[in-house]
Amino acid sequence: MSIHNCNRYLVAASVLAILTTGAVRAETVNPLAETVRAADSRFEDVAVAKAEGYAPIPCASGLTGGAMGIHYVNAAYLKDDAVDVAKPEAVMYEPMADGTLKLVAVEYITSKGPASLEGHLFNFNTAPNRYGLGPFYELHVWAWKQNPTGAFADMNPNVSCDAMKGM
């Protein structure tokens, strides 16, 4: 191989590496998840959620695997229909084997819609539903635990309620 061809190969490989790195970064950086982490990291301590009026509902598992975890819901925020990144209607925790709870996501809920938060559309849930609520719009943001099915998907295959079985 000539030096000229070798240099062309190195330049092409470098460009490909830069483009690939950029694509990977674009897929892993989520501005809304970053905003949520900045606004809601106080909930990493479940005592803070309790002090702010959040109460738990049972761990929610998916029929085909994965889970949402234990939702701590703030009834006042649920009723006001406001969407505020710093005041999620629910904070979601994964129960750990040692009995602790690990913050994995938040959920925004409103009955007014169609709803969106920073350009991300909420999902619509009809009634009746497993929560006993009327029709509502919701958006999960998996800001603390990566969700391979998407940062805004309902269930996360990397989350489990299995630790609750022994409690």
Steps between C-alpha positions, in 0.01 A plus 500: 500500500639842408535779753232695312250210527595444864434868581162485321412191705600671828299814413194289410534298821533820704190654342306179562612496864392863548162439337441183700597667828264788420214261423552305822513821701180628334318180594616500863455870578140580585438868582170434680654224714785737589250773593302251712815383681596859576151588629412178684819338634385590851269196474799262506422502872150353533458691829496821296216365286305406814564844654367665181173307519570198280350164608579154356284277288601136435784407269378482139636216285436444132314196371783420260788594730658809637338740742435861587584450865329648804327829424496762773207721397424855608118524509501882497711512183283229346188715551639835383565390137809725482810362328813621679834326450593563866168365632438159341173335594690177576856404581593141424729274702638153439498285814845360569587166665633679811163670557600842367327684219694635203361794302467398134247735338225757541155515347301806397121461492219732394139460390536795262637421160637430265789578732872542444812590696789668318367364170441141618139389462331319786335158456121485535344247740130427485271414788451263661866437574698321769542823696130573541543839334295662230659539157844659529821587319835383638869523424764286668855638498763234578758752617690283749488154341549442130204345325591304186142540373526879520539781750122560497368141486263380773679178597874454540636148442794592728271561799353229721256468788653164600653641820144566626421126512693450822347802674 
